[in-house]
Amino acid sequence: MSNEIKYEVIEKIGVISGVDKKWQKELNLISWNGREPKYDIRDWDSSHEKMGKGVTFTRDELKRLRDILIDLEL
């Protein structure tokens, strides 16, 4: 059994930070191991071959996060 994680970046949505650096924190839509795509926030190297730890959200979870952030009135 392989421990290799397979992923496909379905859509690159946006860069959150690190625009001028080798690593960038990004929001993307990613399919992990052939599963239904989820919204994903994590650090990526410039070639998208290496990644840091991140967090994934379903569409409903991302909407809820958006609502929470709006309520913060930043």
PDB file of N, CA, C and O in Angstrom:
ATOM      1  N   MET A   1       0.842  -1.186   0.000  1.00  0.00           N
ATOM      2  CA  MET A   1       0.000   0.000   0.000  1.00  0.00           C
ATOM      3  C   MET A   1       0.879   1.239   0.000  1.00  0.00           C
ATOM      4  O   MET A   1       1.775   1.366   0.834  1.00  0.00           O
ATOM      5  N   SER A   2       0.634   2.136  -0.915  1.00  0.00           N
ATOM      6  CA  SER A   2       1.439   3.340  -1.069  1.00  0.00           C
ATOM      7  C   SER A   2       0.948   4.439  -0.134  1.00  0.00           C
ATOM      8  O   SER A   2      -0.256   4.634   0.032  1.00  0.00           O
ATOM      9  N   ASN A   3       1.892   5.153   0.475  1.00  0.00           N
ATOM     10  CA  ASN A   3       1.551   6.305   1.319  1.00  0.00           C
ATOM     11  C   ASN A   3       1.572   7.601   0.528  1.00  0.00           C
ATOM     12  O   ASN A   3       1.405   8.685   1.088  1.00  0.00           O
ATOM     13  N   GLU A   4       1.778   7.482  -0.776  1.00  0.00           N
ATOM     14  CA  GLU A   4       1.854   8.672  -1.616  1.00  0.00           C
ATOM     15  C   GLU A   4       0.486   9.347  -1.713  1.00  0.00           C
ATOM     16  O   GLU A   4      -0.527   8.707  -1.995  1.00  0.00           O
ATOM     17  N   ILE A   5       0.490  10.646  -1.473  1.00  0.00           N
ATOM     18  CA  ILE A   5      -0.738  11.431  -1.583  1.00  0.00           C
ATOM     19  C   ILE A   5      -0.840  11.948  -3.008  1.00  0.00           C
ATOM     20  O   ILE A   5       0.082  12.588  -3.515  1.00  0.00           O
ATOM     21  N   LYS A   6      -1.964  11.667  -3.647  1.00  0.00           N
ATOM     22  CA  LYS A   6      -2.173  12.143  -5.006  1.00  0.00           C
ATOM     23  C   LYS A   6      -3.140  13.313  -4.956  1.00  0.00           C
ATOM     24  O   LYS A   6      -4.112  13.301  -4.201  1.00  0.00           O
ATOM     25  N   TYR A   7      -2.865  14.316  -5.763  1.00  0.00           N
ATOM     26  CA  TYR A   7      -3.729  15.489  -5.786  1.00  0.00           C
ATOM     27  C   TYR A   7      -3.770  16.073  -7.179  1.00  0.00           C
ATOM     28  O   TYR A   7      -2.841  15.914  -7.972  1.00  0.00           O
ATOM     29  N   GLU A   8      -4.866  16.752  -7.459  1.00  0.00           N
ATOM     30  CA  GLU A   8      -5.019  17.475  -8.712  1.00  0.00           C
ATOM     31  C   GLU A   8      -5.564  18.851  -8.387  1.00  0.00           C
ATOM     32  O   GLU A   8      -6.628  18.979  -7.782  1.00  0.00           O
ATOM     33  N   VAL A   9      -4.836  19.878  -8.788  1.00  0.00           N
ATOM     34  CA  VAL A   9      -5.313  21.245  -8.594  1.00  0.00           C
ATOM     35  C   VAL A   9      -6.351  21.502  -9.687  1.00  0.00           C
ATOM     36  O   VAL A   9      -6.020  21.617 -10.867  1.00  0.00           O
ATOM     37  N   ILE A  10      -7.599  21.588  -9.268  1.00  0.00           N
ATOM     38  CA  ILE A  10      -8.700  21.801 -10.206  1.00  0.00           C
ATOM     39  C   ILE A  10      -8.785  23.266 -10.616  1.00  0.00           C
ATOM     40  O   ILE A  10      -9.004  23.589 -11.784  1.00  0.00           O
ATOM     41  N   GLU A  11      -8.608  24.148  -9.628  1.00  0.00           N
ATOM     42  CA  GLU A  11      -8.681  25.590  -9.900  1.00  0.00           C
ATOM     43  C   GLU A  11      -7.781  26.345  -8.928  1.00  0.00           C
ATOM     44  O   GLU A  11      -7.861  26.147  -7.716  1.00  0.00           O
ATOM     45  N   LYS A  12      -6.933  27.200  -9.460  1.00  0.00           N
ATOM     46  CA  LYS A  12      -6.132  28.101  -8.635  1.00  0.00           C
ATOM     47  C   LYS A  12      -6.973  29.345  -8.402  1.00  0.00           C
ATOM     48  O   LYS A  12      -7.276  30.086  -9.336  1.00  0.00           O
ATOM     49  N   ILE A  13      -7.349  29.568  -7.144  1.00  0.00           N
ATOM     50  CA  ILE A  13      -8.276  30.656  -6.839  1.00  0.00           C
ATOM     51  C   ILE A  13      -7.549  31.943  -6.489  1.00  0.00           C
ATOM     52  O   ILE A  13      -7.908  33.011  -6.984  1.00  0.00           O
ATOM     53  N   GLY A  14      -6.519  31.854  -5.631  1.00  0.00           N
ATOM     54  CA  GLY A  14      -5.812  33.080  -5.289  1.00  0.00           C
ATOM     55  C   GLY A  14      -4.669  32.866  -4.323  1.00  0.00           C
ATOM     56  O   GLY A  14      -4.619  31.875  -3.594  1.00  0.00           O
ATOM     57  N   VAL A  15      -3.750  33.820  -4.334  1.00  0.00           N
ATOM     58  CA  VAL A  15      -2.603  33.820  -3.428  1.00  0.00           C
ATOM     59  C   VAL A  15      -2.949  34.710  -2.238  1.00  0.00           C
ATOM     60  O   VAL A  15      -3.375  35.853  -2.407  1.00  0.00           O
ATOM     61  N   ILE A  16      -2.760  34.175  -1.038  1.00  0.00           N
ATOM     62  CA  ILE A  16      -3.064  34.915   0.186  1.00  0.00           C
ATOM     63  C   ILE A  16      -1.841  35.693   0.661  1.00  0.00           C
ATOM     64  O   ILE A  16      -1.958  36.846   1.076  1.00  0.00           O
ATOM     65  N   SER A  17      -0.666  35.061   0.601  1.00  0.00           N
ATOM     66  CA  SER A  17       0.566  35.741   1.027  1.00  0.00           C
ATOM     67  C   SER A  17       1.777  35.085   0.381  1.00  0.00           C
ATOM     68  O   SER A  17       1.694  33.987  -0.168  1.00  0.00           O
ATOM     69  N   GLY A  18       2.911  35.790   0.460  1.00  0.00           N
ATOM     70  CA  GLY A  18       4.160  35.255  -0.060  1.00  0.00           C
ATOM     71  C   GLY A  18       4.342  35.435  -1.546  1.00  0.00           C
ATOM     72  O   GLY A  18       5.032  34.642  -2.187  1.00  0.00           O
ATOM     73  N   VAL A  19       3.737  36.462  -2.105  1.00  0.00           N
ATOM     74  CA  VAL A  19       3.764  36.672  -3.554  1.00  0.00           C
ATOM     75  C   VAL A  19       5.187  36.738  -4.102  1.00  0.00           C
ATOM     76  O   VAL A  19       5.443  36.223  -5.190  1.00  0.00           O
ATOM     77  N   ASP A  20       6.111  37.351  -3.385  1.00  0.00           N
ATOM     78  CA  ASP A  20       7.472  37.519  -3.880  1.00  0.00           C
ATOM     79  C   ASP A  20       8.451  36.513  -3.283  1.00  0.00           C
ATOM     80  O   ASP A  20       9.661  36.740  -3.323  1.00  0.00           O
ATOM     81  N   LYS A  21       7.963  35.422  -2.738  1.00  0.00           N
ATOM     82  CA  LYS A  21       8.830  34.454  -2.081  1.00  0.00           C
ATOM     83  C   LYS A  21       8.752  33.107  -2.784  1.00  0.00           C
ATOM     84  O   LYS A  21       7.937  32.926  -3.689  1.00  0.00           O
ATOM     85  N   LYS A  22       9.596  32.157  -2.376  1.00  0.00           N
ATOM     86  CA  LYS A  22       9.596  30.826  -2.981  1.00  0.00           C
ATOM     87  C   LYS A  22       8.363  30.026  -2.582  1.00  0.00           C
ATOM     88  O   LYS A  22       7.932  29.144  -3.324  1.00  0.00           O
ATOM     89  N   TRP A  23       7.787  30.324  -1.413  1.00  0.00           N
ATOM     90  CA  TRP A  23       6.587  29.648  -0.942  1.00  0.00           C
ATOM     91  C   TRP A  23       5.446  30.654  -0.864  1.00  0.00           C
ATOM     92  O   TRP A  23       5.649  31.808  -0.487  1.00  0.00           O
ATOM     93  N   GLN A  24       4.236  30.204  -1.225  1.00  0.00           N
ATOM     94  CA  GLN A  24       3.062  31.072  -1.181  1.00  0.00           C
ATOM     95  C   GLN A  24       1.911  30.353  -0.483  1.00  0.00           C
ATOM     96  O   GLN A  24       1.704  29.154  -0.669  1.00  0.00           O
ATOM     97  N   LYS A  25       1.178  31.099   0.312  1.00  0.00           N
ATOM     98  CA  LYS A  25      -0.055  30.569   0.904  1.00  0.00           C
ATOM     99  C   LYS A  25      -1.162  30.819  -0.105  1.00  0.00           C
ATOM    100  O   LYS A  25      -1.393  31.958  -0.510  1.00  0.00           O
ATOM    101  N   GLU A  26      -1.852  29.749  -0.515  1.00  0.00           N
ATOM    102  CA  GLU A  26      -2.834  29.847  -1.588  1.00  0.00           C
ATOM    103  C   GLU A  26      -4.171  29.238  -1.199  1.00  0.00           C
ATOM    104  O   GLU A  26      -4.248  28.353  -0.347  1.00  0.00           O
ATOM    105  N   LEU A  27      -5.224  29.733  -1.843  1.00  0.00           N
ATOM    106  CA  LEU A  27      -6.534  29.107  -1.802  1.00  0.00           C
ATOM    107  C   LEU A  27      -6.758  28.470  -3.159  1.00  0.00           C
ATOM    108  O   LEU A  27      -6.743  29.148  -4.187  1.00  0.00           O
ATOM    109  N   ASN A  28      -6.966  27.157  -3.156  1.00  0.00           N
ATOM    110  CA  ASN A  28      -7.181  26.414  -4.391  1.00  0.00           C
ATOM    111  C   ASN A  28      -8.315  25.419  -4.206  1.00  0.00           C
ATOM    112  O   ASN A  28      -8.692  25.093  -3.080  1.00  0.00           O
ATOM    113  N   LEU A  29      -8.855  24.942  -5.317  1.00  0.00           N
ATOM    114  CA  LEU A  29      -9.812  23.842  -5.309  1.00  0.00           C
ATOM    115  C   LEU A  29      -9.037  22.595  -5.724  1.00  0.00           C
ATOM    116  O   LEU A  29      -8.514  22.529  -6.837  1.00  0.00           O
ATOM    117  N   ILE A  30      -8.962  21.603  -4.830  1.00  0.00           N
ATOM    118  CA  ILE A  30      -8.085  20.448  -5.043  1.00  0.00           C
ATOM    119  C   ILE A  30      -8.840  19.151  -4.811  1.00  0.00           C
ATOM    120  O   ILE A  30      -9.624  19.026  -3.871  1.00  0.00           O
ATOM    121  N   SER A  31      -8.586  18.190  -5.690  1.00  0.00           N
ATOM    122  CA  SER A  31      -9.071  16.829  -5.499  1.00  0.00           C
ATOM    123  C   SER A  31      -7.935  16.020  -4.879  1.00  0.00           C
ATOM    124  O   SER A  31      -6.862  15.895  -5.470  1.00  0.00           O
ATOM    125  N   TRP A  32      -8.172  15.470  -3.684  1.00  0.00           N
ATOM    126  CA  TRP A  32      -7.174  14.667  -2.981  1.00  0.00           C
ATOM    127  C   TRP A  32      -7.488  13.196  -3.180  1.00  0.00           C
ATOM    128  O   TRP A  32      -8.592  12.746  -2.875  1.00  0.00           O
ATOM    129  N   ASN A  33      -6.522  12.447  -3.690  1.00  0.00           N
ATOM    130  CA  ASN A  33      -6.659  10.998  -3.884  1.00  0.00           C
ATOM    131  C   ASN A  33      -7.927  10.627  -4.666  1.00  0.00           C
ATOM    132  O   ASN A  33      -8.599   9.645  -4.350  1.00  0.00           O
ATOM    133  N   GLY A  34      -8.238  11.424  -5.685  1.00  0.00           N
ATOM    134  CA  GLY A  34      -9.361  11.139  -6.569  1.00  0.00           C
ATOM    135  C   GLY A  34     -10.731  11.426  -5.979  1.00  0.00           C
ATOM    136  O   GLY A  34     -11.747  11.076  -6.580  1.00  0.00           O
ATOM    137  N   ARG A  35     -10.774  12.048  -4.831  1.00  0.00           N
ATOM    138  CA  ARG A  35     -12.055  12.348  -4.183  1.00  0.00           C
ATOM    139  C   ARG A  35     -12.642  13.658  -4.703  1.00  0.00           C
ATOM    140  O   ARG A  35     -12.020  14.382  -5.480  1.00  0.00           O
ATOM    141  N   GLU A  36     -13.868  13.936  -4.243  1.00  0.00           N
ATOM    142  CA  GLU A  36     -14.551  15.187  -4.586  1.00  0.00           C
ATOM    143  C   GLU A  36     -13.659  16.376  -4.219  1.00  0.00           C
ATOM    144  O   GLU A  36     -13.108  16.408  -3.119  1.00  0.00           O
ATOM    145  N   PRO A  37     -13.506  17.351  -5.117  1.00  0.00           N
ATOM    146  CA  PRO A  37     -12.646  18.503  -4.818  1.00  0.00           C
ATOM    147  C   PRO A  37     -13.123  19.282  -3.597  1.00  0.00           C
ATOM    148  O   PRO A  37     -14.321  19.394  -3.339  1.00  0.00           O
ATOM    149  N   LYS A  38     -12.154  19.820  -2.851  1.00  0.00           N
ATOM    150  CA  LYS A  38     -12.429  20.674  -1.701  1.00  0.00           C
ATOM    151  C   LYS A  38     -11.593  21.935  -1.821  1.00  0.00           C
ATOM    152  O   LYS A  38     -10.562  21.963  -2.493  1.00  0.00           O
ATOM    153  N   TYR A  39     -12.063  22.974  -1.153  1.00  0.00           N
ATOM    154  CA  TYR A  39     -11.296  24.215  -1.082  1.00  0.00           C
ATOM    155  C   TYR A  39     -10.180  24.003  -0.080  1.00  0.00           C
ATOM    156  O   TYR A  39     -10.385  23.415   0.982  1.00  0.00           O
ATOM    157  N   ASP A  40      -9.006  24.483  -0.423  1.00  0.00           N
ATOM    158  CA  ASP A  40      -7.804  24.133   0.324  1.00  0.00           C
ATOM    159  C   ASP A  40      -6.938  25.376   0.530  1.00  0.00           C
ATOM    160  O   ASP A  40      -6.666  26.116  -0.416  1.00  0.00           O
ATOM    161  N   ILE A  41      -6.510  25.597   1.771  1.00  0.00           N
ATOM    162  CA  ILE A  41      -5.574  26.682   2.069  1.00  0.00           C
ATOM    163  C   ILE A  41      -4.309  26.045   2.618  1.00  0.00           C
ATOM    164  O   ILE A  41      -4.349  25.334   3.622  1.00  0.00           O
ATOM    165  N   ARG A  42      -3.181  26.301   1.954  1.00  0.00           N
ATOM    166  CA  ARG A  42      -1.888  25.783   2.411  1.00  0.00           C
ATOM    167  C   ARG A  42      -0.758  26.496   1.682  1.00  0.00           C
ATOM    168  O   ARG A  42      -0.981  27.196   0.695  1.00  0.00           O
ATOM    169  N   ASP A  43       0.468  26.305   2.188  1.00  0.00           N
ATOM    170  CA  ASP A  43       1.668  26.833   1.539  1.00  0.00           C
ATOM    171  C   ASP A  43       2.124  25.871   0.455  1.00  0.00           C
ATOM    172  O   ASP A  43       2.104  24.654   0.638  1.00  0.00           O
ATOM    173  N   TRP A  44       2.533  26.432  -0.672  1.00  0.00           N
ATOM    174  CA  TRP A  44       3.053  25.665  -1.804  1.00  0.00           C
ATOM    175  C   TRP A  44       4.376  26.267  -2.245  1.00  0.00           C
ATOM    176  O   TRP A  44       4.578  27.478  -2.157  1.00  0.00           O
ATOM    177  N   ASP A  45       5.280  25.408  -2.721  1.00  0.00           N
ATOM    178  CA  ASP A  45       6.489  25.934  -3.358  1.00  0.00           C
ATOM    179  C   ASP A  45       6.107  26.420  -4.763  1.00  0.00           C
ATOM    180  O   ASP A  45       4.993  26.177  -5.228  1.00  0.00           O
ATOM    181  N   SER A  46       7.015  27.090  -5.416  1.00  0.00           N
ATOM    182  CA  SER A  46       6.690  27.726  -6.699  1.00  0.00           C
ATOM    183  C   SER A  46       6.316  26.729  -7.795  1.00  0.00           C
ATOM    184  O   SER A  46       5.613  27.093  -8.738  1.00  0.00           O
ATOM    185  N   SER A  47       6.772  25.479  -7.688  1.00  0.00           N
ATOM    186  CA  SER A  47       6.464  24.482  -8.719  1.00  0.00           C
ATOM    187  C   SER A  47       5.254  23.611  -8.370  1.00  0.00           C
ATOM    188  O   SER A  47       4.868  22.745  -9.156  1.00  0.00           O
ATOM    189  N   HIS A  48       4.660  23.834  -7.211  1.00  0.00           N
ATOM    190  CA  HIS A  48       3.536  23.031  -6.708  1.00  0.00           C
ATOM    191  C   HIS A  48       3.902  21.557  -6.554  1.00  0.00           C
ATOM    192  O   HIS A  48       3.043  20.684  -6.676  1.00  0.00           O
ATOM    193  N   GLU A  49       5.171  21.284  -6.289  1.00  0.00           N
ATOM    194  CA  GLU A  49       5.601  19.908  -6.026  1.00  0.00           C
ATOM    195  C   GLU A  49       5.701  19.635  -4.533  1.00  0.00           C
ATOM    196  O   GLU A  49       5.524  18.496  -4.101  1.00  0.00           O
ATOM    197  N   LYS A  50       5.983  20.664  -3.741  1.00  0.00           N
ATOM    198  CA  LYS A  50       6.072  20.526  -2.289  1.00  0.00           C
ATOM    199  C   LYS A  50       5.007  21.395  -1.654  1.00  0.00           C
ATOM    200  O   LYS A  50       4.676  22.473  -2.148  1.00  0.00           O
ATOM    201  N   MET A  51       4.472  20.893  -0.536  1.00  0.00           N
ATOM    202  CA  MET A  51       3.413  21.631   0.135  1.00  0.00           C
ATOM    203  C   MET A  51       3.592  21.570   1.638  1.00  0.00           C
ATOM    204  O   MET A  51       4.209  20.647   2.169  1.00  0.00           O
ATOM    205  N   GLY A  52       3.042  22.568   2.316  1.00  0.00           N
ATOM    206  CA  GLY A  52       3.014  22.571   3.767  1.00  0.00           C
ATOM    207  C   GLY A  52       1.685  22.013   4.254  1.00  0.00           C
ATOM    208  O   GLY A  52       0.821  21.631   3.464  1.00  0.00           O
ATOM    209  N   LYS A  53       1.546  21.977   5.566  1.00  0.00           N
ATOM    210  CA  LYS A  53       0.273  21.535   6.132  1.00  0.00           C
ATOM    211  C   LYS A  53      -0.793  22.575   5.817  1.00  0.00           C
ATOM    212  O   LYS A  53      -0.516  23.771   5.716  1.00  0.00           O
ATOM    213  N   GLY A  54      -2.006  22.089   5.667  1.00  0.00           N
ATOM    214  CA  GLY A  54      -3.078  22.998   5.320  1.00  0.00           C
ATOM    215  C   GLY A  54      -4.400  22.552   5.901  1.00  0.00           C
ATOM    216  O   GLY A  54      -4.464  21.661   6.748  1.00  0.00           O
ATOM    217  N   VAL A  55      -5.441  23.186   5.429  1.00  0.00           N
ATOM    218  CA  VAL A  55      -6.793  22.877   5.875  1.00  0.00           C
ATOM    219  C   VAL A  55      -7.706  22.877   4.650  1.00  0.00           C
ATOM    220  O   VAL A  55      -7.559  23.704   3.750  1.00  0.00           O
ATOM    221  N   THR A  56      -8.653  21.935   4.634  1.00  0.00           N
ATOM    222  CA  THR A  56      -9.587  21.848   3.516  1.00  0.00           C
ATOM    223  C   THR A  56     -11.003  22.138   3.999  1.00  0.00           C
ATOM    224  O   THR A  56     -11.344  21.920   5.161  1.00  0.00           O
ATOM    225  N   PHE A  57     -11.822  22.638   3.066  1.00  0.00           N
ATOM    226  CA  PHE A  57     -13.196  23.010   3.367  1.00  0.00           C
ATOM    227  C   PHE A  57     -14.118  22.524   2.253  1.00  0.00           C
ATOM    228  O   PHE A  57     -13.763  22.577   1.075  1.00  0.00           O
ATOM    229  N   THR A  58     -15.293  22.054   2.632  1.00  0.00           N
ATOM    230  CA  THR A  58     -16.342  21.845   1.643  1.00  0.00           C
ATOM    231  C   THR A  58     -16.871  23.224   1.254  1.00  0.00           C
ATOM    232  O   THR A  58     -16.518  24.230   1.869  1.00  0.00           O
ATOM    233  N   ARG A  59     -17.710  23.257   0.240  1.00  0.00           N
ATOM    234  CA  ARG A  59     -18.301  24.532  -0.179  1.00  0.00           C
ATOM    235  C   ARG A  59     -19.109  25.156   0.964  1.00  0.00           C
ATOM    236  O   ARG A  59     -19.013  26.360   1.202  1.00  0.00           O
ATOM    237  N   ASP A  60     -19.901  24.346   1.669  1.00  0.00           N
ATOM    238  CA  ASP A  60     -20.702  24.864   2.779  1.00  0.00           C
ATOM    239  C   ASP A  60     -19.825  25.381   3.918  1.00  0.00           C
ATOM    240  O   ASP A  60     -20.129  26.412   4.517  1.00  0.00           O
ATOM    241  N   GLU A  61     -18.738  24.667   4.218  1.00  0.00           N
ATOM    242  CA  GLU A  61     -17.818  25.117   5.272  1.00  0.00           C
ATOM    243  C   GLU A  61     -17.158  26.430   4.891  1.00  0.00           C
ATOM    244  O   GLU A  61     -16.979  27.309   5.735  1.00  0.00           O
ATOM    245  N   LEU A  62     -16.795  26.565   3.614  1.00  0.00           N
ATOM    246  CA  LEU A  62     -16.164  27.805   3.161  1.00  0.00           C
ATOM    247  C   LEU A  62     -17.144  28.978   3.239  1.00  0.00           C
ATOM    248  O   LEU A  62     -16.756  30.092   3.593  1.00  0.00           O
ATOM    249  N   LYS A  63     -18.400  28.730   2.912  1.00  0.00           N
ATOM    250  CA  LYS A  63     -19.417  29.780   3.043  1.00  0.00           C
ATOM    251  C   LYS A  63     -19.570  30.203   4.502  1.00  0.00           C
ATOM    252  O   LYS A  63     -19.695  31.392   4.797  1.00  0.00           O
ATOM    253  N   ARG A  64     -19.560  29.234   5.408  1.00  0.00           N
ATOM    254  CA  ARG A  64     -19.683  29.541   6.833  1.00  0.00           C
ATOM    255  C   ARG A  64     -18.475  30.348   7.303  1.00  0.00           C
ATOM    256  O   ARG A  64     -18.627  31.304   8.064  1.00  0.00           O
ATOM    257  N   LEU A  65     -17.284  29.973   6.860  1.00  0.00           N
ATOM    258  CA  LEU A  65     -16.074  30.724   7.200  1.00  0.00           C
ATOM    259  C   LEU A  65     -16.183  32.153   6.684  1.00  0.00           C
ATOM    260  O   LEU A  65     -15.832  33.101   7.388  1.00  0.00           O
ATOM    261  N   ARG A  66     -16.664  32.305   5.467  1.00  0.00           N
ATOM    262  CA  ARG A  66     -16.870  33.648   4.911  1.00  0.00           C
ATOM    263  C   ARG A  66     -17.794  34.468   5.803  1.00  0.00           C
ATOM    264  O   ARG A  66     -17.511  35.629   6.099  1.00  0.00           O
ATOM    265  N   ASP A  67     -18.892  33.864   6.229  1.00  0.00           N
ATOM    266  CA  ASP A  67     -19.840  34.572   7.092  1.00  0.00           C
ATOM    267  C   ASP A  67     -19.203  34.979   8.414  1.00  0.00           C
ATOM    268  O   ASP A  67     -19.435  36.082   8.909  1.00  0.00           O
ATOM    269  N   ILE A  68     -18.405  34.092   8.980  1.00  0.00           N
ATOM    270  CA  ILE A  68     -17.706  34.405  10.236  1.00  0.00           C
ATOM    271  C   ILE A  68     -16.753  35.580  10.037  1.00  0.00           C
ATOM    272  O   ILE A  68     -16.695  36.483  10.872  1.00  0.00           O
ATOM    273  N   LEU A  69     -16.005  35.571   8.928  1.00  0.00           N
ATOM    274  CA  LEU A  69     -15.055  36.651   8.663  1.00  0.00           C
ATOM    275  C   LEU A  69     -15.771  37.977   8.424  1.00  0.00           C
ATOM    276  O   LEU A  69     -15.292  39.028   8.850  1.00  0.00           O
ATOM    277  N   ILE A  70     -16.910  37.929   7.748  1.00  0.00           N
ATOM    278  CA  ILE A  70     -17.688  39.153   7.536  1.00  0.00           C
ATOM    279  C   ILE A  70     -18.155  39.714   8.863  1.00  0.00           C
ATOM    280  O   ILE A  70     -18.134  40.928   9.067  1.00  0.00           O
ATOM    281  N   ASP A  71     -18.578  38.838   9.773  1.00  0.00           N
ATOM    282  CA  ASP A  71     -19.035  39.282  11.088  1.00  0.00           C
ATOM    283  C   ASP A  71     -17.919  39.925  11.922  1.00  0.00           C
ATOM    284  O   ASP A  71     -18.198  40.713  12.826  1.00  0.00           O
ATOM    285  N   LEU A  72     -16.675  39.597  11.628  1.00  0.00           N
ATOM    286  CA  LEU A  72     -15.553  40.201  12.349  1.00  0.00           C
ATOM    287  C   LEU A  72     -15.385  41.677  12.015  1.00  0.00           C
ATOM    288  O   LEU A  72     -14.758  42.411  12.779  1.00  0.00           O
ATOM    289  N   GLU A  73     -15.929  42.120  10.896  1.00  0.00           N
ATOM    290  CA  GLU A  73     -15.823  43.505  10.440  1.00  0.00           C
ATOM    291  C   GLU A  73     -14.388  43.991  10.441  1.00  0.00           C
ATOM    292  O   GLU A  73     -14.075  45.027  11.027  1.00  0.00           O
ATOM    293  N   LEU A  74     -13.517  43.242   9.783  1.00  0.00           N
ATOM    294  CA  LEU A  74     -12.098  43.609   9.703  1.00  0.00           C
ATOM    295  C   LEU A  74     -11.875  44.845   8.876  1.00  0.00           C
ATOM    296  O   LEU A  74     -10.735  45.281   8.714  1.00  0.00           O
TER     297      LEU A  74
END
